[in-house]
Amino acid sequence: MITKDKVSEFFCIADDFCKEFEVEMSKNALPASKDTPKRKRKCMMSDSEVITILICFHFNSYRNFKHYYL
């Protein structure tokens, strides 16, 4: 079983990674064109929250993600 402290630690590490990843991607990504369609709605969860959920899923013994998430 993963403790709340470990989940917080995973989140902090994932959040630091996402911040550094965004900086590096902005340096190396192709420029956006004006013709590309854009999403108009905001994301509900941050990337670091999604990564934290996936890390916790892989540390547990569930066979599929649906049973873990429910």
mmCIF file of the N, C-alpha and C atoms, coordinates in Angstrom:
data_MODEL
# 
_entry.id   MODEL 
# 
loop_
_atom_site.group_PDB 
_atom_site.id 
_atom_site.type_symbol 
_atom_site.label_atom_id 
_atom_site.label_alt_id 
_atom_site.label_comp_id 
_atom_site.label_asym_id 
_atom_site.label_entity_id 
_atom_site.label_seq_id 
_atom_site.pdbx_PDB_ins_code 
_atom_site.Cartn_x 
_atom_site.Cartn_y 
_atom_site.Cartn_z 
_atom_site.occupancy 
_atom_site.B_iso_or_equiv 
_atom_site.pdbx_formal_charge 
_atom_site.auth_seq_id 
_atom_site.auth_comp_id 
_atom_site.auth_asym_id 
_atom_site.auth_atom_id 
_atom_site.pdbx_PDB_model_num 
ATOM 1   N N  . MET A 1 1  ? 0.839   -1.189 0.000   1.00 0.00 ? 1  MET A N  1 
ATOM 2   C CA . MET A 1 1  ? 0.000   0.000  0.000   1.00 0.00 ? 1  MET A CA 1 
ATOM 3   C C  . MET A 1 1  ? 0.881   1.249  0.000   1.00 0.00 ? 1  MET A C  1 
ATOM 4   N N  . ILE A 1 2  ? 0.518   2.191  -0.792  1.00 0.00 ? 2  ILE A N  1 
ATOM 5   C CA . ILE A 1 2  ? 1.275   3.431  -0.904  1.00 0.00 ? 2  ILE A CA 1 
ATOM 6   C C  . ILE A 1 2  ? 0.698   4.446  0.085   1.00 0.00 ? 2  ILE A C  1 
ATOM 7   N N  . THR A 1 3  ? 1.563   5.074  0.862   1.00 0.00 ? 3  THR A N  1 
ATOM 8   C CA . THR A 1 3  ? 1.112   6.053  1.841   1.00 0.00 ? 3  THR A CA 1 
ATOM 9   C C  . THR A 1 3  ? 0.862   7.402  1.174   1.00 0.00 ? 3  THR A C  1 
ATOM 10  N N  . LYS A 1 4  ? 0.160   8.279  1.880   1.00 0.00 ? 4  LYS A N  1 
ATOM 11  C CA . LYS A 1 4  ? -0.122  9.615  1.347   1.00 0.00 ? 4  LYS A CA 1 
ATOM 12  C C  . LYS A 1 4  ? 1.162   10.422 1.161   1.00 0.00 ? 4  LYS A C  1 
ATOM 13  N N  . ASP A 1 5  ? 2.139   10.165 2.034   1.00 0.00 ? 5  ASP A N  1 
ATOM 14  C CA . ASP A 1 5  ? 3.419   10.861 1.894   1.00 0.00 ? 5  ASP A CA 1 
ATOM 15  C C  . ASP A 1 5  ? 4.116   10.484 0.595   1.00 0.00 ? 5  ASP A C  1 
ATOM 16  N N  . LYS A 1 6  ? 4.050   9.194  0.243   1.00 0.00 ? 6  LYS A N  1 
ATOM 17  C CA . LYS A 1 6  ? 4.664   8.738  -1.007  1.00 0.00 ? 6  LYS A CA 1 
ATOM 18  C C  . LYS A 1 6  ? 3.952   9.329  -2.215  1.00 0.00 ? 6  LYS A C  1 
ATOM 19  N N  . VAL A 1 7  ? 2.623   9.416  -2.149  1.00 0.00 ? 7  VAL A N  1 
ATOM 20  C CA . VAL A 1 7  ? 1.865   10.000 -3.262  1.00 0.00 ? 7  VAL A CA 1 
ATOM 21  C C  . VAL A 1 7  ? 2.256   11.466 -3.440  1.00 0.00 ? 7  VAL A C  1 
ATOM 22  N N  . SER A 1 8  ? 2.395   12.178 -2.333  1.00 0.00 ? 8  SER A N  1 
ATOM 23  C CA . SER A 1 8  ? 2.824   13.586 -2.402  1.00 0.00 ? 8  SER A CA 1 
ATOM 24  C C  . SER A 1 8  ? 4.233   13.699 -2.991  1.00 0.00 ? 8  SER A C  1 
ATOM 25  N N  . GLU A 1 9  ? 5.101   12.776 -2.611  1.00 0.00 ? 9  GLU A N  1 
ATOM 26  C CA . GLU A 1 9  ? 6.465   12.774 -3.142  1.00 0.00 ? 9  GLU A CA 1 
ATOM 27  C C  . GLU A 1 9  ? 6.457   12.491 -4.638  1.00 0.00 ? 9  GLU A C  1 
ATOM 28  N N  . PHE A 1 10 ? 5.648   11.510 -5.071  1.00 0.00 ? 10 PHE A N  1 
ATOM 29  C CA . PHE A 1 10 ? 5.527   11.210 -6.500  1.00 0.00 ? 10 PHE A CA 1 
ATOM 30  C C  . PHE A 1 10 ? 5.023   12.429 -7.262  1.00 0.00 ? 10 PHE A C  1 
ATOM 31  N N  . PHE A 1 11 ? 4.026   13.124 -6.683  1.00 0.00 ? 11 PHE A N  1 
ATOM 32  C CA . PHE A 1 11 ? 3.465   14.293 -7.355  1.00 0.00 ? 11 PHE A CA 1 
ATOM 33  C C  . PHE A 1 11 ? 4.507   15.394 -7.505  1.00 0.00 ? 11 PHE A C  1 
ATOM 34  N N  . CYS A 1 12 ? 5.284   15.644 -6.460  1.00 0.00 ? 12 CYS A N  1 
ATOM 35  C CA . CYS A 1 12 ? 6.306   16.701 -6.523  1.00 0.00 ? 12 CYS A CA 1 
ATOM 36  C C  . CYS A 1 12 ? 7.364   16.377 -7.578  1.00 0.00 ? 12 CYS A C  1 
ATOM 37  N N  . ILE A 1 13 ? 7.778   15.118 -7.625  1.00 0.00 ? 13 ILE A N  1 
ATOM 38  C CA . ILE A 1 13 ? 8.774   14.710 -8.623  1.00 0.00 ? 13 ILE A CA 1 
ATOM 39  C C  . ILE A 1 13 ? 8.198   14.833 -10.034 1.00 0.00 ? 13 ILE A C  1 
ATOM 40  N N  . ALA A 1 14 ? 6.951   14.380 -10.218 1.00 0.00 ? 14 ALA A N  1 
ATOM 41  C CA . ALA A 1 14 ? 6.312   14.462 -11.536 1.00 0.00 ? 14 ALA A CA 1 
ATOM 42  C C  . ALA A 1 14 ? 6.097   15.917 -11.946 1.00 0.00 ? 14 ALA A C  1 
ATOM 43  N N  . ASP A 1 15 ? 5.749   16.780 -11.000 1.00 0.00 ? 15 ASP A N  1 
ATOM 44  C CA . ASP A 1 15 ? 5.529   18.186 -11.302 1.00 0.00 ? 15 ASP A CA 1 
ATOM 45  C C  . ASP A 1 15 ? 6.835   18.867 -11.720 1.00 0.00 ? 15 ASP A C  1 
ATOM 46  N N  . ASP A 1 16 ? 7.917   18.572 -11.004 1.00 0.00 ? 16 ASP A N  1 
ATOM 47  C CA . ASP A 1 16 ? 9.226   19.120 -11.388 1.00 0.00 ? 16 ASP A CA 1 
ATOM 48  C C  . ASP A 1 16 ? 9.629   18.635 -12.780 1.00 0.00 ? 16 ASP A C  1 
ATOM 49  N N  . PHE A 1 17 ? 9.381   17.354 -13.058 1.00 0.00 ? 17 PHE A N  1 
ATOM 50  C CA . PHE A 1 17 ? 9.700   16.800 -14.373 1.00 0.00 ? 17 PHE A CA 1 
ATOM 51  C C  . PHE A 1 17 ? 8.895   17.510 -15.462 1.00 0.00 ? 17 PHE A C  1 
ATOM 52  N N  . CYS A 1 18 ? 7.592   17.706 -15.233 1.00 0.00 ? 18 CYS A N  1 
ATOM 53  C CA . CYS A 1 18 ? 6.745   18.337 -16.245 1.00 0.00 ? 18 CYS A CA 1 
ATOM 54  C C  . CYS A 1 18 ? 7.176   19.776 -16.528 1.00 0.00 ? 18 CYS A C  1 
ATOM 55  N N  . LYS A 1 19 ? 7.584   20.492 -15.490 1.00 0.00 ? 19 LYS A N  1 
ATOM 56  C CA . LYS A 1 19 ? 8.053   21.869 -15.692 1.00 0.00 ? 19 LYS A CA 1 
ATOM 57  C C  . LYS A 1 19 ? 9.313   21.892 -16.548 1.00 0.00 ? 19 LYS A C  1 
ATOM 58  N N  . GLU A 1 20 ? 10.269  21.024 -16.240 1.00 0.00 ? 20 GLU A N  1 
ATOM 59  C CA . GLU A 1 20 ? 11.498  20.956 -17.028 1.00 0.00 ? 20 GLU A CA 1 
ATOM 60  C C  . GLU A 1 20 ? 11.226  20.464 -18.451 1.00 0.00 ? 20 GLU A C  1 
ATOM 61  N N  . PHE A 1 21 ? 10.316  19.515 -18.593 1.00 0.00 ? 21 PHE A N  1 
ATOM 62  C CA . PHE A 1 21 ? 9.977   18.960 -19.901 1.00 0.00 ? 21 PHE A CA 1 
ATOM 63  C C  . PHE A 1 21 ? 9.346   20.032 -20.794 1.00 0.00 ? 21 PHE A C  1 
ATOM 64  N N  . GLU A 1 22 ? 8.460   20.852 -20.235 1.00 0.00 ? 22 GLU A N  1 
ATOM 65  C CA . GLU A 1 22 ? 7.832   21.917 -21.019 1.00 0.00 ? 22 GLU A CA 1 
ATOM 66  C C  . GLU A 1 22 ? 8.861   22.928 -21.511 1.00 0.00 ? 22 GLU A C  1 
ATOM 67  N N  . VAL A 1 23 ? 9.835   23.251 -20.675 1.00 0.00 ? 23 VAL A N  1 
ATOM 68  C CA . VAL A 1 23 ? 10.894  24.194 -21.085 1.00 0.00 ? 23 VAL A CA 1 
ATOM 69  C C  . VAL A 1 23 ? 11.693  23.604 -22.234 1.00 0.00 ? 23 VAL A C  1 
ATOM 70  N N  . GLU A 1 24 ? 12.092  22.340 -22.114 1.00 0.00 ? 24 GLU A N  1 
ATOM 71  C CA . GLU A 1 24 ? 12.873  21.698 -23.173 1.00 0.00 ? 24 GLU A CA 1 
ATOM 72  C C  . GLU A 1 24 ? 12.061  21.526 -24.450 1.00 0.00 ? 24 GLU A C  1 
ATOM 73  N N  . MET A 1 25 ? 10.779  21.195 -24.321 1.00 0.00 ? 25 MET A N  1 
ATOM 74  C CA . MET A 1 25 ? 9.941   21.025 -25.508 1.00 0.00 ? 25 MET A CA 1 
ATOM 75  C C  . MET A 1 25 ? 9.730   22.352 -26.230 1.00 0.00 ? 25 MET A C  1 
ATOM 76  N N  . SER A 1 26 ? 9.605   23.429 -25.470 1.00 0.00 ? 26 SER A N  1 
ATOM 77  C CA . SER A 1 26 ? 9.411   24.726 -26.124 1.00 0.00 ? 26 SER A CA 1 
ATOM 78  C C  . SER A 1 26 ? 10.659  25.145 -26.904 1.00 0.00 ? 26 SER A C  1 
ATOM 79  N N  . LYS A 1 27 ? 11.824  24.697 -26.456 1.00 0.00 ? 27 LYS A N  1 
ATOM 80  C CA . LYS A 1 27 ? 13.063  25.001 -27.182 1.00 0.00 ? 27 LYS A CA 1 
ATOM 81  C C  . LYS A 1 27 ? 13.162  24.212 -28.478 1.00 0.00 ? 27 LYS A C  1 
ATOM 82  N N  . ASN A 1 28 ? 12.726  22.958 -28.471 1.00 0.00 ? 28 ASN A N  1 
ATOM 83  C CA . ASN A 1 28 ? 12.956  22.050 -29.586 1.00 0.00 ? 28 ASN A CA 1 
ATOM 84  C C  . ASN A 1 28 ? 11.738  21.787 -30.463 1.00 0.00 ? 28 ASN A C  1 
ATOM 85  N N  . ALA A 1 29 ? 10.576  22.292 -30.090 1.00 0.00 ? 29 ALA A N  1 
ATOM 86  C CA . ALA A 1 29 ? 9.359   21.997 -30.848 1.00 0.00 ? 29 ALA A CA 1 
ATOM 87  C C  . ALA A 1 29 ? 9.287   22.827 -32.124 1.00 0.00 ? 29 ALA A C  1 
ATOM 88  N N  . LEU A 1 30 ? 8.543   22.312 -33.080 1.00 0.00 ? 30 LEU A N  1 
ATOM 89  C CA . LEU A 1 30 ? 8.307   23.060 -34.306 1.00 0.00 ? 30 LEU A CA 1 
ATOM 90  C C  . LEU A 1 30 ? 7.365   24.215 -34.015 1.00 0.00 ? 30 LEU A C  1 
ATOM 91  N N  . PRO A 1 31 ? 7.507   25.318 -34.720 1.00 0.00 ? 31 PRO A N  1 
ATOM 92  C CA . PRO A 1 31 ? 6.589   26.438 -34.481 1.00 0.00 ? 31 PRO A CA 1 
ATOM 93  C C  . PRO A 1 31 ? 5.177   26.093 -34.941 1.00 0.00 ? 31 PRO A C  1 
ATOM 94  N N  . ALA A 1 32 ? 4.199   26.597 -34.218 1.00 0.00 ? 32 ALA A N  1 
ATOM 95  C CA . ALA A 1 32 ? 2.797   26.331 -34.561 1.00 0.00 ? 32 ALA A CA 1 
ATOM 96  C C  . ALA A 1 32 ? 2.390   27.190 -35.749 1.00 0.00 ? 32 ALA A C  1 
ATOM 97  N N  . SER A 1 33 ? 1.639   26.591 -36.656 1.00 0.00 ? 33 SER A N  1 
ATOM 98  C CA . SER A 1 33 ? 1.153   27.359 -37.808 1.00 0.00 ? 33 SER A CA 1 
ATOM 99  C C  . SER A 1 33 ? -0.224  27.936 -37.486 1.00 0.00 ? 33 SER A C  1 
ATOM 100 N N  . LYS A 1 34 ? -0.626  28.909 -38.251 1.00 0.00 ? 34 LYS A N  1 
ATOM 101 C CA . LYS A 1 34 ? -1.919  29.568 -38.014 1.00 0.00 ? 34 LYS A CA 1 
ATOM 102 C C  . LYS A 1 34 ? -3.091  28.698 -38.454 1.00 0.00 ? 34 LYS A C  1 
ATOM 103 N N  . ASP A 1 35 ? -2.837  27.727 -39.333 1.00 0.00 ? 35 ASP A N  1 
ATOM 104 C CA . ASP A 1 35 ? -3.905  26.887 -39.868 1.00 0.00 ? 35 ASP A CA 1 
ATOM 105 C C  . ASP A 1 35 ? -4.243  25.707 -38.964 1.00 0.00 ? 35 ASP A C  1 
ATOM 106 N N  . THR A 1 36 ? -3.423  25.453 -37.969 1.00 0.00 ? 36 THR A N  1 
ATOM 107 C CA . THR A 1 36 ? -3.646  24.292 -37.107 1.00 0.00 ? 36 THR A CA 1 
ATOM 108 C C  . THR A 1 36 ? -4.830  24.548 -36.175 1.00 0.00 ? 36 THR A C  1 
ATOM 109 N N  . PRO A 1 37 ? -5.756  23.588 -36.095 1.00 0.00 ? 37 PRO A N  1 
ATOM 110 C CA . PRO A 1 37 ? -6.890  23.786 -35.172 1.00 0.00 ? 37 PRO A CA 1 
ATOM 111 C C  . PRO A 1 37 ? -6.424  23.720 -33.717 1.00 0.00 ? 37 PRO A C  1 
ATOM 112 N N  . LYS A 1 38 ? -7.041  24.529 -32.885 1.00 0.00 ? 38 LYS A N  1 
ATOM 113 C CA . LYS A 1 38 ? -6.688  24.592 -31.468 1.00 0.00 ? 38 LYS A CA 1 
ATOM 114 C C  . LYS A 1 38 ? -7.859  24.094 -30.628 1.00 0.00 ? 38 LYS A C  1 
ATOM 115 N N  . ARG A 1 39 ? -7.533  23.481 -29.487 1.00 0.00 ? 39 ARG A N  1 
ATOM 116 C CA . ARG A 1 39 ? -8.583  23.098 -28.534 1.00 0.00 ? 39 ARG A CA 1 
ATOM 117 C C  . ARG A 1 39 ? -9.035  24.339 -27.787 1.00 0.00 ? 39 ARG A C  1 
ATOM 118 N N  . LYS A 1 40 ? -10.322 24.429 -27.553 1.00 0.00 ? 40 LYS A N  1 
ATOM 119 C CA . LYS A 1 40 ? -10.845 25.611 -26.887 1.00 0.00 ? 40 LYS A CA 1 
ATOM 120 C C  . LYS A 1 40 ? -11.133 25.381 -25.418 1.00 0.00 ? 40 LYS A C  1 
ATOM 121 N N  . ARG A 1 41 ? -11.134 24.127 -24.973 1.00 0.00 ? 41 ARG A N  1 
ATOM 122 C CA . ARG A 1 41 ? -11.432 23.883 -23.565 1.00 0.00 ? 41 ARG A CA 1 
ATOM 123 C C  . ARG A 1 41 ? -10.161 23.603 -22.781 1.00 0.00 ? 41 ARG A C  1 
ATOM 124 N N  . LYS A 1 42 ? -10.223 23.937 -21.522 1.00 0.00 ? 42 LYS A N  1 
ATOM 125 C CA . LYS A 1 42 ? -9.073  23.768 -20.653 1.00 0.00 ? 42 LYS A CA 1 
ATOM 126 C C  . LYS A 1 42 ? -9.054  22.336 -20.118 1.00 0.00 ? 42 LYS A C  1 
ATOM 127 N N  . CYS A 1 43 ? -7.867  21.801 -19.886 1.00 0.00 ? 43 CYS A N  1 
ATOM 128 C CA . CYS A 1 43 ? -7.733  20.457 -19.331 1.00 0.00 ? 43 CYS A CA 1 
ATOM 129 C C  . CYS A 1 43 ? -8.237  20.438 -17.897 1.00 0.00 ? 43 CYS A C  1 
ATOM 130 N N  . MET A 1 44 ? -8.820  19.310 -17.501 1.00 0.00 ? 44 MET A N  1 
ATOM 131 C CA . MET A 1 44 ? -9.328  19.179 -16.137 1.00 0.00 ? 44 MET A CA 1 
ATOM 132 C C  . MET A 1 44 ? -8.222  18.812 -15.157 1.00 0.00 ? 44 MET A C  1 
ATOM 133 N N  . MET A 1 45 ? -7.266  18.010 -15.590 1.00 0.00 ? 45 MET A N  1 
ATOM 134 C CA . MET A 1 45 ? -6.168  17.574 -14.727 1.00 0.00 ? 45 MET A CA 1 
ATOM 135 C C  . MET A 1 45 ? -4.849  17.989 -15.363 1.00 0.00 ? 45 MET A C  1 
ATOM 136 N N  . SER A 1 46 ? -3.897  18.300 -14.507 1.00 0.00 ? 46 SER A N  1 
ATOM 137 C CA . SER A 1 46 ? -2.580  18.654 -15.018 1.00 0.00 ? 46 SER A CA 1 
ATOM 138 C C  . SER A 1 46 ? -1.828  17.384 -15.426 1.00 0.00 ? 46 SER A C  1 
ATOM 139 N N  . ASP A 1 47 ? -0.777  17.560 -16.187 1.00 0.00 ? 47 ASP A N  1 
ATOM 140 C CA . ASP A 1 47 ? 0.024   16.418 -16.616 1.00 0.00 ? 47 ASP A CA 1 
ATOM 141 C C  . ASP A 1 47 ? 0.644   15.697 -15.419 1.00 0.00 ? 47 ASP A C  1 
ATOM 142 N N  . SER A 1 48 ? 1.072   16.463 -14.421 1.00 0.00 ? 48 SER A N  1 
ATOM 143 C CA . SER A 1 48 ? 1.694   15.850 -13.245 1.00 0.00 ? 48 SER A CA 1 
ATOM 144 C C  . SER A 1 48 ? 0.692   15.031 -12.430 1.00 0.00 ? 48 SER A C  1 
ATOM 145 N N  . GLU A 1 49 ? -0.580  15.431 -12.428 1.00 0.00 ? 49 GLU A N  1 
ATOM 146 C CA . GLU A 1 49 ? -1.608  14.639 -11.740 1.00 0.00 ? 49 GLU A CA 1 
ATOM 147 C C  . GLU A 1 49 ? -1.833  13.306 -12.448 1.00 0.00 ? 49 GLU A C  1 
ATOM 148 N N  . VAL A 1 50 ? -1.860  13.344 -13.764 1.00 0.00 ? 50 VAL A N  1 
ATOM 149 C CA . VAL A 1 50 ? -2.048  12.113 -14.543 1.00 0.00 ? 50 VAL A CA 1 
ATOM 150 C C  . VAL A 1 50 ? -0.863  11.175 -14.350 1.00 0.00 ? 50 VAL A C  1 
ATOM 151 N N  . ILE A 1 51 ? 0.345   11.706 -14.381 1.00 0.00 ? 51 ILE A N  1 
ATOM 152 C CA . ILE A 1 51 ? 1.547   10.899 -14.183 1.00 0.00 ? 51 ILE A CA 1 
ATOM 153 C C  . ILE A 1 51 ? 1.543   10.272 -12.799 1.00 0.00 ? 51 ILE A C  1 
ATOM 154 N N  . THR A 1 52 ? 1.119   11.028 -11.785 1.00 0.00 ? 52 THR A N  1 
ATOM 155 C CA . THR A 1 52 ? 1.065   10.502 -10.422 1.00 0.00 ? 52 THR A CA 1 
ATOM 156 C C  . THR A 1 52 ? 0.084   9.343  -10.314 1.00 0.00 ? 52 THR A C  1 
ATOM 157 N N  . ILE A 1 53 ? -1.076  9.464  -10.937 1.00 0.00 ? 53 ILE A N  1 
ATOM 158 C CA . ILE A 1 53 ? -2.063  8.375  -10.922 1.00 0.00 ? 53 ILE A CA 1 
ATOM 159 C C  . ILE A 1 53 ? -1.485  7.140  -11.598 1.00 0.00 ? 53 ILE A C  1 
ATOM 160 N N  . LEU A 1 54 ? -0.797  7.312  -12.712 1.00 0.00 ? 54 LEU A N  1 
ATOM 161 C CA . LEU A 1 54 ? -0.213  6.166  -13.414 1.00 0.00 ? 54 LEU A CA 1 
ATOM 162 C C  . LEU A 1 54 ? 0.902   5.504  -12.612 1.00 0.00 ? 54 LEU A C  1 
ATOM 163 N N  . ILE A 1 55 ? 1.718   6.305  -11.932 1.00 0.00 ? 55 ILE A N  1 
ATOM 164 C CA . ILE A 1 55 ? 2.775   5.740  -11.092 1.00 0.00 ? 55 ILE A CA 1 
ATOM 165 C C  . ILE A 1 55 ? 2.167   4.908  -9.969  1.00 0.00 ? 55 ILE A C  1 
ATOM 166 N N  . CYS A 1 56 ? 1.152   5.441  -9.310  1.00 0.00 ? 56 CYS A N  1 
ATOM 167 C CA . CYS A 1 56 ? 0.496   4.708  -8.217  1.00 0.00 ? 56 CYS A CA 1 
ATOM 168 C C  . CYS A 1 56 ? -0.166  3.429  -8.733  1.00 0.00 ? 56 CYS A C  1 
ATOM 169 N N  . PHE A 1 57 ? -0.742  3.481  -9.932  1.00 0.00 ? 57 PHE A N  1 
ATOM 170 C CA . PHE A 1 57 ? -1.346  2.290  -10.523 1.00 0.00 ? 57 PHE A CA 1 
ATOM 171 C C  . PHE A 1 57 ? -0.302  1.193  -10.736 1.00 0.00 ? 57 PHE A C  1 
ATOM 172 N N  . HIS A 1 58 ? 0.853   1.556  -11.228 1.00 0.00 ? 58 HIS A N  1 
ATOM 173 C CA . HIS A 1 58 ? 1.887   0.562  -11.507 1.00 0.00 ? 58 HIS A CA 1 
ATOM 174 C C  . HIS A 1 58 ? 2.514   -0.011 -10.242 1.00 0.00 ? 58 HIS A C  1 
ATOM 175 N N  . PHE A 1 59 ? 2.458   0.721  -9.138  1.00 0.00 ? 59 PHE A N  1 
ATOM 176 C CA . PHE A 1 59 ? 2.981   0.195  -7.883  1.00 0.00 ? 59 PHE A CA 1 
ATOM 177 C C  . PHE A 1 59 ? 1.997   -0.735 -7.170  1.00 0.00 ? 59 PHE A C  1 
ATOM 178 N N  . ASN A 1 60 ? 0.730   -0.700 -7.546  1.00 0.00 ? 60 ASN A N  1 
ATOM 179 C CA . ASN A 1 60 ? -0.257  -1.588 -6.942  1.00 0.00 ? 60 ASN A CA 1 
ATOM 180 C C  . ASN A 1 60 ? -0.386  -2.862 -7.757  1.00 0.00 ? 60 ASN A C  1 
ATOM 181 N N  . SER A 1 61 ? -1.201  -3.787 -7.282  1.00 0.00 ? 61 SER A N  1 
ATOM 182 C CA . SER A 1 61 ? -1.289  -5.100 -7.931  1.00 0.00 ? 61 SER A CA 1 
ATOM 183 C C  . SER A 1 61 ? -2.565  -5.278 -8.745  1.00 0.00 ? 61 SER A C  1 
ATOM 184 N N  . TYR A 1 62 ? -3.161  -4.194 -9.219  1.00 0.00 ? 62 TYR A N  1 
ATOM 185 C CA . TYR A 1 62 ? -4.374  -4.310 -10.027 1.00 0.00 ? 62 TYR A CA 1 
ATOM 186 C C  . TYR A 1 62 ? -4.022  -4.802 -11.430 1.00 0.00 ? 62 TYR A C  1 
ATOM 187 N N  . ARG A 1 63 ? -4.981  -5.546 -12.014 1.00 0.00 ? 63 ARG A N  1 
ATOM 188 C CA . ARG A 1 63 ? -4.736  -6.077 -13.357 1.00 0.00 ? 63 ARG A CA 1 
ATOM 189 C C  . ARG A 1 63 ? -5.091  -5.074 -14.448 1.00 0.00 ? 63 ARG A C  1 
ATOM 190 N N  . ASN A 1 64 ? -6.092  -4.248 -14.217 1.00 0.00 ? 64 ASN A N  1 
ATOM 191 C CA . ASN A 1 64 ? -6.431  -3.234 -15.215 1.00 0.00 ? 64 ASN A CA 1 
ATOM 192 C C  . ASN A 1 64 ? -6.734  -1.892 -14.548 1.00 0.00 ? 64 ASN A C  1 
ATOM 193 N N  . PHE A 1 65 ? -6.700  -0.863 -15.334 1.00 0.00 ? 65 PHE A N  1 
ATOM 194 C CA . PHE A 1 65 ? -6.799  0.481  -14.786 1.00 0.00 ? 65 PHE A CA 1 
ATOM 195 C C  . PHE A 1 65 ? -8.207  0.797  -14.305 1.00 0.00 ? 65 PHE A C  1 
ATOM 196 N N  . LYS A 1 66 ? -9.222  0.190  -14.907 1.00 0.00 ? 66 LYS A N  1 
ATOM 197 C CA . LYS A 1 66 ? -10.607 0.474  -14.508 1.00 0.00 ? 66 LYS A CA 1 
ATOM 198 C C  . LYS A 1 66 ? -10.851 0.068  -13.063 1.00 0.00 ? 66 LYS A C  1 
ATOM 199 N N  . HIS A 1 67 ? -10.401 -1.107 -12.670 1.00 0.00 ? 67 HIS A N  1 
ATOM 200 C CA . HIS A 1 67 ? -10.595 -1.559 -11.297 1.00 0.00 ? 67 HIS A CA 1 
ATOM 201 C C  . HIS A 1 67 ? -9.804  -0.698 -10.314 1.00 0.00 ? 67 HIS A C  1 
ATOM 202 N N  . TYR A 1 68 ? -8.627  -0.258 -10.707 1.00 0.00 ? 68 TYR A N  1 
ATOM 203 C CA . TYR A 1 68 ? -7.835  0.609  -9.846  1.00 0.00 ? 68 TYR A CA 1 
ATOM 204 C C  . TYR A 1 68 ? -8.511  1.958  -9.655  1.00 0.00 ? 68 TYR A C  1 
ATOM 205 N N  . TYR A 1 69 ? -8.984  2.540  -10.728 1.00 0.00 ? 69 TYR A N  1 
ATOM 206 C CA . TYR A 1 69 ? -9.525  3.896  -10.661 1.00 0.00 ? 69 TYR A CA 1 
ATOM 207 C C  . TYR A 1 69 ? -10.854 3.939  -9.938  1.00 0.00 ? 69 TYR A C  1 
ATOM 208 N N  . LEU A 1 70 ? -11.659 2.866  -10.077 1.00 0.00 ? 70 LEU A N  1 
ATOM 209 C CA . LEU A 1 70 ? -12.952 2.849  -9.383  1.00 0.00 ? 70 LEU A CA 1 
ATOM 210 C C  . LEU A 1 70 ? -12.753 2.580  -7.920  1.00 0.00 ? 70 LEU A C  1 
# 
